[in-house]
Amino acid sequence: MSNERVVCAACGSNNFATQAACWKCGKVLSAPPPAAAPAPMSAVPAGAPPLARPLPAPELRSESPAAFWSSVAMGVLFPMLAIPVGLVFLMLDERRKHQIGWWNILFGLVGTLLNGVIAVVSLYPLLMNATRLIPNLGGARTGQSQDLNSEAPPLDIPGQRPFAAPPR
C-alpha cells in the first residue's frame, strides 16, 4: 500500500494516489507522476516537495464573528471540550477550519487557566476559615491536641448527685 497523496486541483484536498476521483468534490484526479527508483535514505533530492502540507499559521483576523465568538464561549465555559474540538478542526483540510481549530485551542487554554484561578480564589476563604469550622483541625495542623472536655462546665442535673470526673 502506497502512502503517496494526490492534491485535488479543484478544491485542494488530499486524496490517496489509488483514487480516481476526489473524495470531497468528486472531480477526476490527474494521475500522480511515475515513481522513480527509490534513492538511498541519506540522499534527498534538492527539489523534493514536502511529504506533508504544513499547517497554516493561526490568524487573529476574523472572517466570521459567529465562529470567533462561539470559540470564545466554548473555551471559557467548556475548556476541556474546546481543546479536543480544536484538534479535530486542525485535522480538516480547509484553512477556515484550521483557523477555528486554533481559536478553540487558544481559548480552551485561556479558559482552563481562568477556571483554575476562579476555583482558587473562591475556595481560598473556605480553606482559611476551616480552622474555625472544624475546631480540631487547627490543633492537628500545629501538632497540639485540644481537649474539648477540659473547657466544658460540669453537668448539673437537679435531684441527681454530681458526676465526678475520672482522675487524671
Secondary structure, 3 states (H helix, E strand, C coil): CCCCEEECCCCCCEEECCCCECCCCCCECCCCCCCCCCCCCCCCCCCCCCCCCCCCCCCCCCCCHHHHHHHHHHHHHCHHHHHHHHHHHHCCCCHHHHHHHHHHHHHHHHHHHHHHHHHHHHHHHHHHCHHHHCHHHHHHHHCCCCCHHHHCCCCCCCCCCCCCCCCC
